[in-house]
Amino acid sequence: MTAALSWCHTDSPIGPLLLAGDSDALHFLSFPSGHKAFGPREGWHEDPTPFDAVRRQLDAYFAGTLTRFDLRLAPQGTAFQTRVWQLLAEIPYGTTRSYGALATQLGTPNASRAVGAANGANPIPIILPCHRVIGQDGALTGFGGGVEVKRFLLQHEAEVSGVAETQLSLF
């Protein structure tokens, strides 16, 4: 897959986040827990230097002073996954979309499950805001960092943006 990447951890209110990439772009962000969490991979070397901008922007995001990331990203996926991830980047801060709405936006209205799978394969969560995708009924569906992290991120954005908090369900 990807070799010779640098990595580091950065502190956040949800725990230490793993960042991995090269001098050109961020390739991965991993949560400290949840079913999609992972650590440094074989062949990667620890070096925080390439991640100065990423860490500054994540700090600003969690401080409530940054609502849109401006970083070079290099997510690797299929053409369909890439299209879904591009749509994730367009979901405005403090708002949500359903899987079905994204499928319709892609021109494939019956592909909400495929959108969900692509969303779940997102290698750069938070920055490509997969947490902003919820069930049609407003339910917080599965999330790689855990549903409580998803809830935290959505509540954080609602508070910062001044949007009235919607009723979020765990089911």
C-alpha positions as CSV (number, residue, x, y, z in Angstrom):
1,M,0.0,0.0,0.0
2,T,1.8,3.1,1.2
3,A,5.4,2.9,2.3
4,A,7.9,5.2,3.9
5,L,5.4,7.4,5.5
6,S,6.1,9.6,8.6
7,W,3.8,9.5,11.6
8,C,3.2,11.2,14.9
9,H,0.5,11.5,17.5
10,T,-1.2,14.8,18.3
11,D,-3.3,15.4,21.4
12,S,-7.0,16.2,21.1
13,P,-10.0,16.3,23.3
14,I,-10.9,12.8,22.1
15,G,-7.4,11.4,22.8
16,P,-4.2,11.1,20.8
17,L,-4.8,11.1,17.1
18,L,-2.4,9.2,14.8
19,L,-1.3,11.3,11.8
20,A,0.6,9.6,8.9
21,G,1.8,11.1,5.6
22,D,4.7,12.4,3.7
23,S,6.2,15.8,3.1
24,D,3.5,16.5,0.4
25,A,0.2,15.4,2.1
26,L,-1.6,13.7,4.9
27,H,-2.6,10.1,4.1
28,F,-4.2,8.9,7.3
29,L,-5.7,10.1,10.6
30,S,-6.6,7.4,13.1
31,F,-8.6,7.7,16.3
32,P,-7.3,6.4,19.6
33,S,-10.1,3.9,19.9
34,G,-13.0,2.5,17.9
35,H,-13.2,-0.3,15.4
36,K,-11.2,1.5,12.8
37,A,-8.4,2.7,15.1
38,F,-4.8,1.6,14.1
39,G,-1.3,2.4,15.0
40,P,1.9,3.0,13.0
41,R,2.4,0.5,10.3
42,E,5.6,-1.4,9.5
43,G,8.0,0.7,7.5
44,W,6.7,4.1,8.8
45,H,9.0,6.3,10.8
46,E,8.2,8.6,13.6
47,D,8.7,12.2,12.6
48,P,6.3,15.0,13.6
49,T,7.9,17.6,11.2
50,P,5.6,17.0,8.2
51,F,2.5,17.5,10.4
52,D,3.0,21.1,11.7
53,A,0.1,22.5,9.7
54,V,-2.2,19.5,10.4
55,R,-1.6,19.8,14.1
56,R,-2.2,23.6,14.1
57,Q,-5.4,23.2,12.2
58,L,-6.7,20.4,14.3
59,D,-5.9,22.4,17.5
60,A,-7.8,25.4,16.0
61,Y,-10.7,23.1,15.0
62,F,-11.0,21.7,18.5
63,A,-10.6,25.3,20.0
64,G,-13.6,26.3,17.8
65,T,-11.7,28.8,15.7
66,L,-11.4,26.8,12.5
67,T,-14.4,25.5,10.5
68,R,-12.7,24.5,7.3
69,F,-9.4,22.7,6.9
70,D,-6.9,23.8,4.2
71,L,-4.5,20.9,4.0
72,R,-3.0,18.7,1.2
73,L,-4.6,15.3,1.5
74,A,-3.8,12.0,-0.3
75,P,-6.5,9.5,0.5
76,Q,-6.2,6.3,-1.4
77,G,-9.4,4.6,-2.5
78,T,-11.5,3.5,-5.4
79,A,-13.0,6.0,-7.8
80,F,-16.4,5.7,-6.0
81,Q,-14.8,6.1,-2.6
82,T,-12.9,9.2,-3.8
83,R,-16.2,10.7,-5.1
84,V,-17.8,10.1,-1.7
85,W,-14.9,11.6,0.1
86,Q,-15.0,14.7,-2.1
87,L,-18.6,15.2,-1.1
88,L,-17.7,14.8,2.6
89,A,-15.4,17.8,2.2
90,E,-18.3,19.8,0.9
91,I,-20.6,19.2,3.9
92,P,-20.7,22.6,5.7
93,Y,-19.4,22.7,9.3
94,G,-22.1,22.3,11.9
95,T,-24.5,20.5,9.5
96,T,-25.2,16.9,8.6
97,R,-26.2,14.9,5.6
98,S,-27.8,11.4,5.3
99,Y,-26.2,8.5,3.5
100,G,-29.2,8.6,1.1
101,A,-28.8,12.3,0.4
102,L,-25.2,11.8,-0.5
103,A,-26.2,8.8,-2.8
104,T,-28.7,11.0,-4.5
105,Q,-26.1,13.8,-4.9
106,L,-23.8,11.2,-6.6
107,G,-26.6,10.4,-9.0
108,T,-27.0,6.9,-7.5
109,P,-30.1,7.3,-5.2
110,N,-30.2,3.6,-4.3
111,A,-26.6,3.4,-3.3
112,S,-26.9,4.6,0.3
113,R,-25.2,1.4,1.6
114,A,-22.3,1.8,-0.8
115,V,-22.0,5.4,0.4
116,G,-22.0,4.1,3.9
117,A,-19.2,1.7,3.1
118,A,-17.1,4.4,1.4
119,N,-17.8,6.7,4.3
120,G,-16.5,4.0,6.7
121,A,-13.4,3.6,4.6
122,N,-12.5,7.3,4.9
123,P,-8.8,7.3,5.8
124,I,-8.8,10.9,7.0
125,P,-11.7,11.4,9.4
126,I,-12.5,14.8,11.0
127,I,-10.7,16.5,8.1
128,L,-12.8,14.7,5.6
129,P,-15.8,15.0,7.9
130,C,-17.5,11.6,7.8
131,H,-18.9,12.3,11.2
132,R,-21.3,14.7,9.5
133,V,-23.1,11.7,7.8
134,I,-26.0,10.3,9.8
135,G,-28.9,8.0,9.2
136,Q,-32.0,9.2,7.3
137,D,-33.9,9.4,10.7
138,G,-31.1,11.4,12.4
139,A,-29.6,8.3,14.0
140,L,-25.9,8.3,14.7
141,T,-24.9,5.2,12.9
142,G,-21.6,3.4,13.2
143,F,-18.4,5.4,13.3
144,G,-14.8,4.3,13.1
145,G,-13.8,6.2,16.2
146,G,-16.9,5.1,18.1
147,V,-20.4,6.6,18.3
148,E,-19.5,8.7,21.4
149,V,-16.7,10.4,19.4
150,K,-19.1,11.1,16.5
151,R,-21.6,12.6,19.0
152,F,-18.8,14.7,20.6
153,L,-17.7,16.0,17.1
154,L,-21.3,16.9,16.1
155,Q,-22.0,18.6,19.4
156,H,-18.8,20.5,19.3
157,E,-19.6,21.8,15.8
158,A,-23.2,22.6,16.8
159,E,-22.0,24.7,19.8
160,V,-19.3,26.5,17.8
161,S,-21.6,27.3,14.9
162,G,-24.5,28.3,17.1
163,V,-26.7,25.8,15.4
164,A,-29.4,24.6,17.7
165,E,-28.4,21.1,18.7
166,T,-30.6,18.5,17.0
167,Q,-31.8,15.4,18.8
168,L,-29.2,12.8,18.1
169,S,-29.9,9.2,18.7
170,L,-27.5,6.4,19.3
171,F,-29.7,4.0,17.3
